[in-house]
């Protein structure tokens, strides 16, 4: 399957540089994945599209201030570190910015005397770093919020790049579909009979890595740590058995619950079985592990009935995932309508509800 099939033209002026206030005043496009029909709403009206007994699955990861500034010890040159995943008390996988950051290179963090050594090199700018001491307690003093590279406006309030239900620190990026929810909206939905289930997926490298192979089936997706506990797996299973719909808030929640579905079959998320026809639903299982689930058209969905998501970058794995859910032509047509209607794209942009 060719990468060019997932390309579309997006002028820069459509890319949202700042979040709207209040959070739930963003726009919402509803896409019928069977007919391709679209409707337009304000996000706070999403309850009109939900039913009592439906479950919203929310990713409660919390973004860490993962962008650090450092100085090369040998030359005094500047370097930048973007933490991706903690491996031990002092070792992190990270993206690095600066020349000559090869194995053995030593840095010192700016403002505090913490040394950093490059101990392994991976693809492109990814490195394994060892710090001279644990830095977890220092991040909120040293680090900056790692906004995506297409956002050029400084964020005045760092909490606007966190969901209101974020709890578990560890992400290098926000699960942006969840940024539209307010506490009052969640309470209102719950009071109307919509159930809430929580999972965790710490967003890592693939948020920042473009697909570079012409055949998308050859793309290698990196692992991300994810978990679904027994309480929330039971919420999903009980609702499904009672006829409720399982709706992921964001592609990260989708990856998590679909990983749980694959594991319930005894399958491997790294190599999920493809099938043209839906198979009988099986209860999801609780888990805590790395997942490398890569979803693109031909994927067999196990769990999801709906997906709330933002508008994604051209040629991205996220665009491929929603194309697998709603059909590539439906999605690209909806994106063209979104441009015509003045929707805002990407992390701080508007939302889509695919059902």
N, C-alpha and C positions, 0 to 999 in steps of 0.2 A: 504494500500500500504506500503510495507516494506522499512524501511530506507536503508537496505543493497543493494537495487536496485540502489542506487545512490552513491555507494562507488567505488573507483578506487585507484590503487596504484600509488603514486607519490613520487619518491626519492627526497630528499632535494635539490639536485643539479639543479632541474628544477625550483625552486622557485627564482624568480628575486629579488635580494637584492638592486639593484640600477636602476634608470630609464635610458633609452637610450637617447643619444643626437644626433641630435635634436629629439624633441618629436615624430615627424611623421616618424622617421626612424625605428620604431618598425615594426614587421611583422604583417601581416593580413591574416587570414584564412577565406575564403568565404565558407559557408556551405549552400547548397541547402537543405532546410528542407523537400522537397518532395521526392527527390531522394537520399539524403544523400551524394551526390558528394561534394568533396572539391576542392578548388583551392587556390593557394598561391600567395600573393602580399606583397608589402611594403605599410604601412598605407597611405603614401602620395598619393598613386594611387587609393584611395577609390573612387575618382570621376569616375573612369571607371565602377564602379558598381552602380552608381546612375544615375537618369534621371532628366531632367528638369521637375519641378513640384513636385518632391519628397520633403518631409519635414523631416528635422532632428530635433528631439525634445531633447533639452539639459537641463540638471539640473544645474541651476546657483547658487546652494548652495556653501558656502565658509566654509572651515574647520576652526574652532576656535582652538587656542593653548590650548587644553582642558586638558592636563596632568599637574597636580599640585602636588608639594611635600609639606608635612605637618609633624608636630610633635605632638604626643599625649601629652596633658597637664598633665595627671596624672603620666605617666611613662617616658616620654621623648623618647619613641619609635617612629620610623619613619613610615609614612603612605603615600600612594599615592592615588590621586583622579583623576578619569577620568570623566570629565563632559559629560553628555549625552544630557540633555534637560533642558532649562531654564523654570521654572514655574512661577516665579515672580521676582521682582527686586533682591531678596536675596535668593531665594530657587531654587535648582537644583536637578534633579535626576542624579545620578552618580554611577559609579562603584568604589569601594574602595579596596585598597590593604593594608593589615596589620591585625594583630590579634585583636580580642576584640572590633571591631568597631560596637558596638551595640547602640541601642537607648539611648540617653543621653550622649554618649561619646563626649568629646570636643577636638578639635584640634586647632593648630595655623599654618597658612601657613608659610612656610619658606621664609625668606627675608623681609616680610611685616607683621605688627601686625594685621592681619585679623583673627578673630576667626571663627571656623566652628563647628556646632553642628549637630550630627546625630539625626534626629527627627522622622525617620521611617525606617523600614527594609522591603525589598522586597525579591524576590527570590535570593538566593545565595549571590553574592557580591554587589547587587544593593541596594542603600540607597537613602533616601531623606535627603538632607543637607540644613542647613540654615547658611548663612554667616552673619557676623556682619555688613557688609556693601555691597552695590553692587560692583561686581568685574569685570564688563564688561570692564571698561577702564584700568584695571590692567592686563588683560589676556596676552596682547602682551608683557608685561614686565615679568610676572611670569610664564606663561604657556609654555609648550613644545608641538610640533606637535605630535598628537597621532598616530604614525605609528602602523600598525598591528603587532601583537606579532610574526609573522613569519619573519619579517624584522629585521635583526640584525646589519645591517650596518647603521651608522649614516648618516643622510641626510644633505649634506652640504648647500643646498639651500632650505629653507622651501617652497618656491613657486613651487617647483617641485611636491609637494603634493597638489597643487591647479590646477584647470583647468584655462586656459587663459581667460575664460569668467565668472569666479566665481564672484559673487556680494553680495549675501545675507548671512551674517554670521550666523552660527547656527549648523553646522554639526560636528559630532564626527569622521567622516571619509570622505574621498574624493570619489566622484562618478568617479571611476577610468577609466571607458571606455572613459571618456572625456579627460583624460590626454594625449592622442595621438594627439589632435588637436593643431595646431599652428594658430596664427592670419592670416598668409598668406594662409594657407590651407582653413580656413573658408571663407576668401575673395574670393579665387579661386572657391570654391564650389558655393557660392552665385552668382558670376558672370556667372557661367555656368547654372544658372536657378534653383539651389537647394535652397529651402526656409529654413529658420531657425526659430524655435519656442522655447521659453524658459518656463520652469516650475521651481518650487522649491520643493525639498524634503530634509529636514534636516535629515541626516542619523543618526540613534541612536543605540539602544541596540542590535538589532538582527544581526548587523554586527559582533558583538563579541560573540554571543551566539550560540553554536553548537546545533544541533537537537539531543535530547537525548532519544526520544521515538521511539520504534520499528515501530509503525504505524504512518506514517508521517501526517495522517489526524488528529491526536490527538495533534500535536504540536501547541503551542500557540504563535502566532507572536505578538510582541509588536507594539504599535502605534507610528507613525512618522508623524510629521507635514508636510503637503504638500499644494501646491497651484498651480492653473492655472488661469491666469487672462483672461478677456474677449478678449483682443487683440490677445493673443496667441491661445486661443480656436478658434477664428475666422480664424486664419491662418491655423490651422489643418482642420477645417470644410470646408473651401473654397477649399483647396487642395484636400481633399478627394472627394468632389463633382466633381472636375475637372479631376479626375482620377489619381491623384498623390498618391504616397505611403507614409504612415506615418511610420517613422523609429525612434525608440527610441535609444538615445545614452546612454546606460547603463540600468541596471535593475531598478534603482530608477526612471528614466524617464518613464520606462515602467509601473511601479506601479502607477505613477501619472496620466498618460493619461488613463490607464485602470480604475482607480478610477473615472475619469471624465466620462468615458463611462458607468460605472455602475450607477453613480448618474443620468445620463441622462435618464436611464430606470426607475428611482425612486427606485433603489435597494440599498442594504446595502453592502458597501465594505467588512465588516467583514464576511458577509455570501453571497458571490456571487453565483448566480445560475450556476450550471454546466449543460452542454448540449453537446451531441456528435456531433451535427451539427452546422455549423455557422448560425447565424441569421442575418437579414438585418441590415446594419449599421445605427446608429442613431448619429446625431451630438453630440459632446462632450459638456459638460457644464463647465463654469468657476466655481471654488470653492476655498475655503480656510478653511481647517479643518484637523483634525487628520485622518490618514488612517491606517487601520490594514489589508489591502488586502494581502492575502496569496495565492500565485499562485503555483500550482503544477499540474501534469498531471490529466486531466479531466476538467480543467478550460476552460471556453468558452471565447475566445479572442474577445473583442469588437472593438478595434481600430487599433492595430498594424498590419503592413504588414512586418516589418523588425526590426531587433535588432542588434545593435553593442554592444559588451560586451567583457570582458576579460575572461580568463580561471579560473574557480572557484574551491573552496575547495571541497574535497569529503564530501558527506553527508550534504551539505549546502542547505539552502533554495534557494540560487541563482542558484545552479545547478538544483534544482527541477524546478525553473521557466523556465530556458531555455530548459529543457526537455519537459515542457508543450508546449513550442513554436515550438520546432524542432523535438521532439520525442526522448525518452530516448536512444534508440539504436543508432540513428544517432549521438547524442551528444557524447556518450561514445566512439563510433568508431572514431569520429573526435578527441577526446582527445588522443586516442592511436596514431593516425597519428601525432598529434602535438608533442607527446613525441618522436616518431621516427624521426621527422624532426627537433628536437632541439628547439621547441618553448619555450618561457619563460612564467611561470605561475604566476597568482595572481596579486596583485595590481600594481606592476611595470612591469608586464609582457606584452606579446603581446596580440593582439586583434582577435576577431572573428566577422564576419559579417554574420548573419543568415538572409536569405531572401527566 
